């Protein structure tokens, strides 16, 4: 299988976007950092409210144009439909093309640090309490019942990725689709489990896609996996959820081949183990 090495994002040239947003809202920059090809700035308002600026640049090409437009729509749909206790309120969105780059910038309240700096948990799952798991279950229920118009992953791509990773005989089409965050991992869940960030991919997906994703990202800790599975099993029954599980796994395995996500490769065995468990209906 071909090794994927390039990631079509731009990590420079955004400074004036951040500066103009800070000035327009009369914000004082606190600190900034880069996370997975996204520039992040924490700022404070005159009323001492902490806010968050996120800027991502997509290299201009036909594939990224579609991805960029879907990201703009996804952020707007989530901003209108997802309650503020789950998705930070969308205070401003800028989307434009400049000098061969599509730029997407958002301003939201700052909800705190994520539960992990990566997609998998940074350490053992002991710190994930029952309240966080209950909140994740509630969040997934709200997301799947919130209207969404776009499809981030086309059915043909889903079938192709499953076929590439698990064989053509397992690439069955999903008949049930629901709204999904589509990038539901520990790095996008804030520390108390109360809010989820990064709504660039909010769209329709095979039923159970988010539930399968967070389970696979928890597979390195078998006890945490079991606790989460007990809370989310009702979202993973049926043929569409099995397709969602295989696709979630295929997506993670493909990410592992990218240099930017090479740190995740140590979890490949865990992910494949978790797929087998979910496909057997939770029988460890």
C-alpha positions, -999 to +999 in steps of 0.1 A: +000+000+000+013+034-009+027+054+020+011+088+024+035+116+033+020+150+023-005+170+042-021+198+022-021+226+048-002+259+052+013+269+085+025+304+077+010+336+063-019+338+087-005+363+112-024+393+098-057+373+101-051+368+138-040+404+143-071+419+126-094+397+146-076+407+178-080+444+169-116+442+157-127+426+190-103+445+212-086+414+224-052+409+241-033+379+230-024+356+258-005+329+240-005+309+207+004+274+196+002+251+166-019+219+167-021+195+138-015+222+111-039+247+128-028+280+144-045+285+177-045+317+197-059+323+232-069+359+239-086+379+266-113+405+262-117+438+281-144+421+302-118+394+311-135+368+289-111+342+274-115+336+237-101+313+211-090+320+175-084+291+152-069+296+117-063+269+091-049+273+056-056+248+028-034+247-002-055+257-032-065+227-054-097+211-065-097+186-036-090+212-010-116+236-024-143+211-018-129+203+017-126+240+025-162+247+014-175+218+034-156+230+065-171+265+062-206+249+059-200+225+088-189+253+111-219+274+103-243+244+106-228+234+140-228+271+151-266+273+144-277+238+155-254+225+183-262+239+218-236+261+234-230+237+262-216+212+236-201+234+209-185+267+218-206+296+204-193+307+169-187+345+174-171+351+140-161+331+109-138+343+081-134+323+049-116+335+018-089+326-008-057+345-010-025+338-030-032+302-036-045+294-001-080+289+013-082+304+048-107+295+074-107+314+107-131+311+137-135+330+170-152+312+199-152+313+237-123+294+251-136+263+269-103+251+284-077+225+276-085+193+257-083+160+274-053+150+253-027+167+230-032+139+206-061+119+191-055+091+216-053+098+253-018+109+265-018+085+294-040+060+312-078+064+311-081+065+349-087+102+348-118+097+326-145+097+352-181+084+349-194+119+345-172+124+314-184+092+299-220+101+306-214+135+290-199+119+259-229+097+255-252+128+259-231+147+234-233+120+207-271+118+212-274+155+206-251+156+176-268+128+158-302+145+162-290+179+150-297+186+113-268+186+089-268+191+051-234+181+039-216+147+035-179+149+043-171+113+033-189+101+002-202+065+002-178+056-026-148+067-005-161+048+025-164+016+006-130+021-010-112+027+023-129-003+040-120-025+010-084-013+011-079-020+048-102-050+055-112-065+021-139-059-005-162-085+011-166-062+042-173-029+022-211-030+025-230+003+020-246+020+050-283+025+048-286+046+080-269+080+081-270+105+109-253+138+118-218+133+132-189+154+144-167+132+121-135+140+140-145+128+175-113+120+194-097+129+228-079+160+215-113+175+205-130+169+239-123+195+266-111+184+300-144+182+318-160+164+288-186+192+285-176+207+252-163+195+219-142+216+196-132+216+159-164+213+139-148+215+105-162+181+095-197+182+111-218+164+085-238+132+078-220+099+083-229+062+087-248+057+120-224+051+149-194+068+133-186+091+162-192+064+188-169+039+169-142+066+165-139+075+202-139+038+211-111+031+187-092+061+201-096+045+236-085+010+227-050+014+242-067+013+277-088-019+278-106-008+310-116+026+295-127+009+263-150-014+282-165+014+302-171+035+270-185+005+251-210-001+279-222+035+275-222+036+237-232+001+226-267+012+217-252+034+190-233+005+174-259-022+167-269-030+131-252-032+097-248+006+092-229+008+126-207-020+115-198-002+083-192+029+104-168+010+127-148-004+098-146+030+082-136+047+114-108+022+118-098+026+081-095+063+086-073+060+117-051+034+100-047+057+070-038+086+093-011+065+109+007+064+076+010+102+074+042+115+089+022+141+109+005+113+128+034+088+130+032+089+168-001+070+166+014+039+149+021+023+183-017+019+186-023+000+154-026-034+172-050-018+197-072-004+169-075-037+151-083-054+184-111-029+191-126-034+157-129-071+163-145-066+197-170-041+183-179-063+153-185-092+177-209-070+197-186-063+226-175-099+234-140-094+247 
